[in-house]
Amino acid sequence: RRLARARALVDLHAREEGAAYVDAAEYRGSTDAYAAVVVGASTGATKTAVSVRTREAHRAEEVAIALAVSDPGCTTVLCDSRTAVKNYAKGRVCSEAARILRKAEDIGRKSPVVIKWFPAHMGSDVSERGNVNHNETANSAARGLTNRAAESTADSESWSRRSAKDKMTTFNEIVKWYRLNRQTMPPPHPGLTRKEAVLYRQLQTGSLLTPVLAKHVCPSVYASDMCRLCAKERATAAHILWDCSVNPREASEKTTIPPQLEAATRSCDQKTQLKAVQQVSAALERQRPSETEERGGGTPRKGAAALSNPRK
């Protein structure tokens, strides 16, 4: 989502003369001084810069936004500090930024300016249309003014990790950070239905309701865990997804699911996820007991048809 947002904003404002990226960087060896810069979104040229005495990164970012707003031709400001953007939305900016804004108002600055949050550290080539991400340009310009322009990406990233910029302060931000750091696989695409998303998650976690598992969950319906096609092997996930009627050797020998399905569990693409879900659904359908067997063996399994065909 961060990449998609960055790409959309870069392309949207690439040719907007009134748009500007802002950033702030801490002076190396100092704990109370920052450099704030404003860079044109269409050219990447530094429009203005200033040094700020403060111990908090978001205050320096607020000053950078104020500098951009003070330009009569400015229409949009893009800032990678969530805290600074939120403070402007609340009308609670630091005294240094407020002073700049008052002076801008005194000289006749009347037209509105849109302030947008831009994801930080996304790289210069996020755009698929070839537009440059000048948020990185602003970051480099700010670092250059603090005499710590990083020649290597490793040095830049190392300093960024140590920076106090954009601290997590709310419960939601902290919990989300921990949750996303534990996430090893992509979530189901929003375009999938609820049932498709559940089936996709089951594929990712290896918990598909195959006859081997269903025999323990619904013993009255699944009396046997043998494959209904070959009647020789247990109907494990690997066996039924390899499809013993098409790939009998792989279905008998393999203990892992087919490579294309394994790749689909790590794909964010909707079409890839949907294709995998449909393939899994068809495999489960082939193993589902017939209605006659269900009536003879006991109470039909609730949602059996829905599980096997998630689009219904």
Sine and cosine of phi, psi and omega as CSV:
sin_phi,cos_phi,sin_psi,cos_psi,sin_omega,cos_omega
0.00,0.00,-0.61,0.79,0.05,-1.00
-0.88,0.47,-0.70,0.72,0.00,-1.00
-0.90,0.44,-0.68,0.74,0.00,-1.00
-0.90,0.44,-0.65,0.76,0.01,-1.00
-0.92,0.40,-0.71,0.70,0.00,-1.00
-0.87,0.50,-0.70,0.71,-0.02,-1.00
-0.88,0.47,-0.69,0.72,-0.03,-1.00
-0.91,0.42,-0.67,0.74,-0.03,-1.00
-0.94,0.35,-0.64,0.77,0.03,-1.00
-0.87,0.49,-0.74,0.68,-0.02,-1.00
-0.93,0.37,-0.58,0.81,-0.03,-1.00
-0.92,0.39,-0.62,0.78,-0.12,-0.99
-0.95,-0.33,0.19,0.98,-0.07,-1.00
-0.88,0.48,-0.52,0.86,-0.04,-1.00
-0.90,-0.44,0.27,0.96,0.00,-1.00
-1.00,-0.01,0.94,-0.34,-0.06,-1.00
-0.91,0.42,-0.45,0.89,-0.03,-1.00
-1.00,0.05,-0.01,1.00,-0.01,-1.00
-1.00,-0.01,0.54,-0.84,-0.02,-1.00
-0.56,-0.83,0.58,-0.82,0.14,-0.99
-0.99,-0.16,0.61,-0.79,0.04,-1.00
-0.80,-0.59,0.45,-0.89,0.05,-1.00
-0.36,-0.93,0.27,-0.96,0.03,-1.00
-0.65,-0.76,0.55,-0.83,0.00,-1.00
-0.68,-0.73,0.62,-0.78,-0.03,-1.00
-0.99,0.17,0.66,-0.75,0.07,-1.00
-0.92,0.39,0.74,-0.67,0.00,-1.00
-0.91,0.41,0.73,-0.68,0.00,-1.00
1.00,0.07,-0.01,1.00,0.00,-1.00
-0.84,-0.55,0.55,-0.84,0.01,-1.00
-0.93,-0.36,0.03,1.00,-0.05,-1.00
-0.64,-0.76,0.50,0.86,0.01,-1.00
-0.59,-0.81,0.71,-0.70,-0.01,-1.00
-0.72,-0.69,0.42,-0.91,0.17,-0.99
-0.96,-0.29,0.75,-0.66,0.01,-1.00
-0.90,-0.44,0.71,-0.70,-0.05,-1.00
-0.75,-0.66,0.39,-0.92,0.09,-1.00
-0.81,-0.59,0.80,-0.60,-0.06,-1.00
-0.83,-0.56,0.68,-0.73,0.02,-1.00
-0.92,0.39,0.71,-0.70,-0.04,-1.00
-0.96,0.29,-0.44,0.90,-0.04,-1.00
-1.00,-0.02,-0.44,0.90,-0.08,-1.00
-0.91,-0.41,-0.49,0.87,-0.08,-1.00
0.99,0.14,0.07,1.00,0.00,-1.00
-0.99,0.16,0.60,-0.80,0.04,-1.00
-0.96,0.27,0.85,-0.52,-0.02,-1.00
-1.00,0.05,-0.68,0.73,0.00,-1.00
-0.34,-0.94,0.34,-0.94,0.00,-1.00
-0.45,-0.90,0.38,-0.93,-0.03,-1.00
-0.39,-0.92,0.42,-0.91,0.11,-0.99
-0.99,-0.16,0.59,-0.81,-0.06,-1.00
-0.78,-0.63,0.72,-0.70,0.10,-1.00
-1.00,-0.02,0.96,-0.27,0.03,-1.00
-0.30,-0.96,0.40,-0.92,0.04,-1.00
-0.99,-0.16,-0.08,1.00,-0.08,-1.00
-0.89,-0.46,0.78,-0.62,-0.07,-1.00
-0.89,0.47,-0.62,0.78,-0.07,-1.00
-0.92,0.39,-0.46,0.89,0.06,-1.00
-0.93,0.37,-0.63,0.77,0.06,-1.00
-0.91,0.42,-0.61,0.80,0.05,-1.00
-0.92,0.40,-0.61,0.80,0.05,-1.00
-0.89,0.45,-0.62,0.78,0.05,-1.00
-0.91,0.42,-0.66,0.75,0.02,-1.00
-0.88,0.48,-0.66,0.75,0.05,-1.00
-0.89,0.45,-0.68,0.73,0.01,-1.00
-0.88,0.47,-0.63,0.78,0.05,-1.00
-0.87,0.49,-0.69,0.73,0.01,-1.00
-0.91,0.42,-0.69,0.73,-0.02,-1.00
-0.90,0.44,-0.53,0.85,-0.03,-1.00
-0.93,0.37,-0.26,0.97,0.07,-1.00
-0.97,0.25,0.86,-0.51,-0.05,-1.00
-0.85,0.53,-0.43,0.90,-0.04,-1.00
-1.00,-0.01,0.01,1.00,-0.06,-1.00
-0.98,0.22,0.73,-0.69,0.03,-1.00
-0.87,-0.50,-0.49,0.87,-0.04,-1.00
-0.63,-0.77,0.70,-0.72,0.06,-1.00
-0.87,-0.49,0.78,-0.63,0.02,-1.00
-0.93,-0.37,0.86,-0.50,-0.09,-1.00
-0.76,-0.65,0.65,-0.76,-0.03,-1.00
-0.99,-0.10,0.24,0.97,0.08,-1.00
-0.97,-0.24,0.94,-0.34,0.02,-1.00
-0.86,0.50,-0.67,0.74,-0.06,-1.00
-0.88,0.48,-0.70,0.71,-0.01,-1.00
-0.90,0.44,-0.69,0.73,0.00,-1.00
-0.90,0.43,-0.67,0.74,0.02,-1.00
-0.90,0.44,-0.63,0.78,0.00,-1.00
-0.91,0.42,-0.61,0.79,0.07,-1.00
-0.92,0.40,-0.62,0.79,0.02,-1.00
-0.90,0.44,-0.55,0.84,0.00,-1.00
-1.00,0.06,-0.19,0.98,-0.05,-1.00
0.96,0.27,0.48,0.88,-0.03,-1.00
-0.83,-0.56,0.98,0.21,0.00,-1.00
-0.98,-0.22,0.27,-0.96,-0.03,-1.00
-0.94,0.35,0.26,-0.97,-0.08,-1.00
-0.90,0.44,-0.59,0.80,0.00,-1.00
-0.90,0.44,-0.69,0.72,0.02,-1.00
-0.92,0.39,-0.65,0.76,0.01,-1.00
-0.88,0.47,-0.60,0.80,0.00,-1.00
-0.90,0.43,-0.68,0.74,0.02,-1.00
-0.91,0.42,-0.66,0.75,-0.01,-1.00
-0.91,0.42,-0.61,0.79,0.03,-1.00
-0.91,0.42,-0.64,0.77,0.02,-1.00
-0.92,0.40,-0.61,0.79,0.04,-1.00
-0.90,0.45,-0.61,0.79,0.03,-1.00
-0.93,0.37,-0.59,0.80,-0.01,-1.00
-0.90,0.43,-0.53,0.85,-0.04,-1.00
-1.00,-0.01,0.15,0.99,0.14,-0.99
0.98,-0.20,0.32,0.95,0.03,-1.00
-0.97,0.24,0.94,-0.33,-0.10,-1.00
-0.87,-0.49,-0.54,0.84,-0.10,-0.99
-0.93,0.37,0.56,-0.83,-0.04,-1.00
-0.95,0.31,0.43,-0.90,0.03,-1.00
-0.80,-0.61,0.70,-0.71,0.04,-1.00
-1.00,-0.06,0.79,-0.62,0.03,-1.00
-0.95,-0.33,0.82,-0.57,-0.05,-1.00
-0.83,-0.56,0.59,-0.81,0.10,-1.00
-0.99,0.12,0.71,-0.70,0.00,-1.00
-0.86,-0.51,0.77,-0.64,0.00,-1.00
-0.87,0.49,0.75,-0.66,-0.05,-1.00
-0.99,0.14,0.41,-0.91,0.15,-0.99
0.82,0.58,0.76,0.65,0.01,-1.00
-0.99,-0.17,-0.07,1.00,-0.02,-1.00
1.00,-0.01,0.29,-0.96,-0.09,-1.00
-0.99,0.12,-0.34,0.94,-0.13,-0.99
-0.93,-0.37,0.69,0.73,-0.01,-1.00
-0.96,0.29,-0.45,0.89,-0.07,-1.00
-0.97,0.23,0.69,-0.72,0.08,-1.00
-0.99,0.11,-0.13,0.99,0.01,-1.00
-0.99,-0.15,0.05,1.00,0.03,-1.00
1.00,0.04,0.13,0.99,0.03,-1.00
-0.98,0.21,0.65,-0.76,-0.05,-1.00
-0.99,0.16,0.66,-0.75,0.07,-1.00
-0.99,0.13,0.99,-0.12,-0.07,-1.00
-0.98,0.17,0.03,1.00,0.18,-0.98
-0.92,0.40,-0.59,0.81,0.08,-1.00
-0.93,0.37,-0.55,0.84,0.06,-1.00
-0.90,0.44,-0.68,0.73,0.03,-1.00
-0.90,0.45,-0.64,0.77,0.02,-1.00
-0.88,0.47,-0.70,0.71,0.01,-1.00
-0.91,0.40,-0.63,0.78,0.01,-1.00
-0.90,0.44,-0.67,0.74,0.02,-1.00
-0.90,0.43,-0.66,0.75,0.02,-1.00
-0.91,0.41,-0.61,0.79,0.03,-1.00
-0.89,0.46,-0.61,0.79,0.00,-1.00
-0.94,0.33,-0.34,0.94,0.00,-1.00
-0.99,-0.12,0.18,0.98,0.01,-1.00
0.89,0.46,0.50,0.87,0.06,-1.00
-0.68,-0.74,0.60,0.80,0.03,-1.00
-0.87,0.49,0.86,-0.51,-0.10,-1.00
-0.99,0.15,0.89,-0.46,0.06,-1.00
-0.96,0.28,-0.50,0.87,0.00,-1.00
-0.94,-0.33,0.57,-0.82,0.02,-1.00
-0.89,0.45,-0.58,0.81,-0.02,-1.00
-0.88,0.47,-0.68,0.73,0.02,-1.00
-0.90,0.44,-0.66,0.75,-0.01,-1.00
-0.89,0.46,-0.72,0.69,-0.03,-1.00
-0.92,0.38,-0.59,0.81,0.01,-1.00
-0.90,0.44,-0.70,0.72,0.00,-1.00
-0.93,0.37,-0.59,0.81,0.00,-1.00
-0.88,0.48,-0.61,0.79,-0.01,-1.00
-0.93,0.37,-0.51,0.86,-0.02,-1.00
-1.00,0.09,-0.25,0.97,-0.05,-1.00
-0.92,0.39,0.49,-0.87,0.00,-1.00
-1.00,0.05,0.10,1.00,-0.08,-1.00
-0.90,0.43,0.66,-0.75,0.06,-1.00
0.83,0.56,0.79,0.62,0.07,-1.00
-0.90,0.43,0.53,-0.85,0.09,-1.00
-0.99,0.15,0.84,-0.54,-0.08,-1.00
-0.86,-0.51,-0.36,0.93,-0.04,-1.00
-0.98,-0.19,0.39,-0.92,0.01,-1.00
-0.86,0.52,-0.67,0.74,-0.03,-1.00
-0.89,0.46,-0.68,0.73,-0.01,-1.00
-0.90,0.43,-0.66,0.75,-0.03,-1.00
-0.92,0.39,-0.72,0.69,0.01,-1.00
-0.89,0.45,-0.66,0.75,0.00,-1.00
-0.90,0.44,-0.61,0.79,0.02,-1.00
-0.88,0.47,-0.72,0.69,0.02,-1.00
-0.90,0.43,-0.65,0.76,-0.03,-1.00
-0.91,0.42,-0.71,0.71,-0.02,-1.00
-0.93,0.36,-0.51,0.86,0.02,-1.00
-0.95,0.31,-0.42,0.91,0.05,-1.00
-1.00,0.08,-0.25,0.97,-0.07,-1.00
-0.95,0.30,0.83,-0.55,0.00,-1.00
-0.94,-0.35,-0.25,0.97,0.00,-1.00
-0.76,-0.65,0.47,-0.88,-0.02,-1.00
-0.94,0.35,0.47,-0.88,0.06,-1.00
-0.97,0.25,0.28,-0.96,0.08,-1.00
-0.86,0.51,0.59,-0.80,0.00,-1.00
-0.90,0.44,0.63,-0.78,0.00,-1.00
-0.85,0.52,-0.36,0.93,-0.01,-1.00
-0.97,0.23,-0.21,0.98,0.04,-1.00
-0.98,0.21,0.51,-0.86,0.10,-1.00
-0.95,0.30,0.17,-0.98,0.01,-1.00
-0.86,0.51,-0.73,0.69,-0.02,-1.00
-0.91,0.42,-0.62,0.78,0.04,-1.00
-0.91,0.42,-0.65,0.76,0.01,-1.00
-0.89,0.45,-0.65,0.76,0.03,-1.00
-0.89,0.45,-0.70,0.71,0.00,-1.00
-0.90,0.43,-0.61,0.80,0.03,-1.00
-0.91,0.41,-0.66,0.75,0.05,-1.00
-0.91,0.42,-0.62,0.79,0.04,-1.00
-0.90,0.44,-0.61,0.79,0.05,-1.00
-0.91,0.42,-0.68,0.74,0.00,-1.00
-0.89,0.45,-0.64,0.77,-0.10,-1.00
-1.00,-0.07,0.02,1.00,0.01,-1.00
0.93,0.38,0.56,0.83,-0.04,-1.00
-0.85,-0.52,0.55,0.83,0.04,-1.00
-0.88,0.47,0.59,-0.80,-0.01,-1.00
-0.99,0.15,0.95,0.32,0.07,-1.00
-0.98,0.18,0.24,-0.97,0.05,-1.00
-0.82,0.57,-0.53,0.85,0.02,-1.00
-0.88,0.48,-0.67,0.75,0.03,-1.00
-0.99,0.14,-0.65,0.76,-0.06,-1.00
-0.90,0.44,-0.44,0.90,0.03,-1.00
-0.87,0.49,-0.52,0.86,0.02,-1.00
-1.00,0.01,-0.48,0.88,-0.02,-1.00
-0.99,0.12,-0.71,0.71,-0.03,-1.00
-0.79,-0.61,0.93,0.37,-0.07,-1.00
-0.89,0.45,-0.42,0.91,0.00,-1.00
-0.96,0.29,-0.36,0.93,0.00,-1.00
-0.98,-0.18,-0.74,0.67,0.01,-1.00
-0.98,-0.19,1.00,0.03,-0.02,-1.00
-0.96,0.27,-0.43,0.90,-0.03,-1.00
-0.76,-0.65,0.50,-0.87,0.05,-1.00
-0.97,-0.25,0.26,0.97,0.02,-1.00
-0.98,0.19,0.50,-0.86,0.02,-1.00
-0.90,0.44,0.72,-0.69,-0.05,-1.00
-0.98,0.19,-0.19,0.98,-0.02,-1.00
-1.00,-0.04,-0.75,0.66,-0.03,-1.00
-0.98,-0.19,-0.37,0.93,0.01,-1.00
0.84,0.55,0.43,0.90,-0.01,-1.00
-0.87,-0.49,-0.53,0.85,-0.09,-1.00
-0.89,-0.45,0.39,-0.92,0.10,-0.99
-0.94,0.34,0.62,-0.78,-0.08,-1.00
-0.99,0.12,0.93,0.36,0.08,-1.00
-0.97,0.23,0.15,-0.99,0.01,-1.00
-0.88,0.48,-0.70,0.72,0.00,-1.00
-0.88,0.47,-0.68,0.74,-0.05,-1.00
-0.90,0.43,-0.75,0.66,-0.09,-1.00
-0.96,0.26,-0.48,0.88,-0.01,-1.00
-0.98,0.20,-0.45,0.89,0.13,-0.99
-0.97,0.26,-0.34,0.94,0.04,-1.00
0.90,0.44,1.00,-0.06,-0.07,-1.00
-0.90,0.44,-0.33,0.94,0.03,-1.00
-0.97,0.23,-0.34,0.94,0.00,-1.00
-0.95,-0.32,-0.68,0.73,-0.02,-1.00
-0.83,-0.56,0.94,0.33,-0.08,-1.00
-0.88,0.48,-0.62,0.79,-0.03,-1.00
-0.93,0.38,-0.74,0.68,0.01,-1.00
-0.90,0.44,-0.64,0.77,-0.02,-1.00
-0.90,0.44,-0.50,0.87,-0.02,-1.00
-1.00,0.08,-0.55,0.84,-0.13,-0.99
-0.99,-0.16,-0.55,0.83,-0.09,-1.00
-0.96,0.27,0.60,-0.80,0.07,-1.00
-0.92,-0.38,-0.01,1.00,0.03,-1.00
-0.87,-0.49,0.36,-0.93,-0.02,-1.00
-0.96,0.29,0.30,-0.95,-0.01,-1.00
-0.83,0.56,0.55,-0.84,-0.05,-1.00
-0.83,0.56,-0.62,0.79,-0.03,-1.00
-0.91,0.40,-0.55,0.84,0.05,-1.00
-0.97,0.25,-0.60,0.80,0.07,-1.00
-0.88,0.47,-0.66,0.75,0.04,-1.00
-0.91,0.41,-0.59,0.81,-0.01,-1.00
-0.91,0.42,-0.48,0.88,0.00,-1.00
-0.93,0.37,-0.26,0.97,-0.01,-1.00
-0.91,-0.42,0.25,0.97,-0.02,-1.00
-0.98,-0.18,0.61,-0.79,0.06,-1.00
-1.00,-0.10,-0.12,0.99,-0.07,-1.00
-0.96,0.28,0.74,-0.67,-0.04,-1.00
-0.89,0.45,-0.70,0.72,-0.04,-1.00
-0.89,0.45,-0.64,0.76,0.01,-1.00
-0.91,0.42,-0.70,0.71,0.02,-1.00
-0.90,0.44,-0.70,0.71,-0.03,-1.00
-0.90,0.43,-0.66,0.75,0.02,-1.00
-0.88,0.47,-0.66,0.75,0.02,-1.00
-0.91,0.42,-0.68,0.73,0.01,-1.00
-0.88,0.47,-0.68,0.74,0.00,-1.00
-0.91,0.42,-0.61,0.79,0.03,-1.00
-0.92,0.40,-0.68,0.74,0.03,-1.00
-0.91,0.42,-0.67,0.74,0.00,-1.00
-0.87,0.49,-0.67,0.74,0.01,-1.00
-0.91,0.41,-0.63,0.78,0.01,-1.00
-0.91,0.42,-0.66,0.75,0.03,-1.00
-0.93,0.38,-0.58,0.81,0.01,-1.00
-0.89,0.45,-0.60,0.80,0.00,-1.00
-0.92,0.39,-0.36,0.93,-0.03,-1.00
-0.99,-0.15,-0.07,1.00,-0.07,-1.00
-0.97,0.26,0.71,-0.70,0.04,-1.00
-0.87,0.49,0.50,-0.86,0.03,-1.00
-0.95,0.32,0.28,-0.96,-0.01,-1.00
-0.88,0.47,-0.55,0.83,0.02,-1.00
-0.90,0.43,-0.68,0.73,0.01,-1.00
-0.92,0.40,-0.61,0.79,0.01,-1.00
-0.90,0.43,-0.68,0.74,-0.01,-1.00
-0.93,0.37,-0.59,0.80,-0.02,-1.00
-0.97,0.23,-0.49,0.87,-0.08,-1.00
-1.00,-0.02,-0.24,0.97,-0.01,-1.00
0.59,-0.81,-0.34,-0.94,-0.04,-1.00
-0.93,0.37,0.76,-0.66,0.01,-1.00
-0.86,0.51,0.54,-0.84,0.01,-1.00
-0.95,0.31,0.80,-0.60,-0.01,-1.00
-0.91,0.41,0.72,-0.69,0.07,-1.00
0.96,0.28,0.22,0.98,-0.04,-1.00
-0.87,0.49,-0.72,0.69,-0.02,-1.00
-0.92,0.39,-0.64,0.77,-0.01,-1.00
-0.91,0.42,-0.61,0.79,-0.01,-1.00
-0.93,0.38,-0.63,0.77,-0.04,-1.00
-0.97,0.26,-0.45,0.90,0.03,-1.00
-0.77,-0.64,1.00,0.04,-0.13,-0.99
-0.92,0.39,-0.24,0.97,0.01,-1.00
-0.99,0.13,-0.18,0.98,0.00,-1.00
-1.00,0.09,0.00,0.00,0.00,0.00
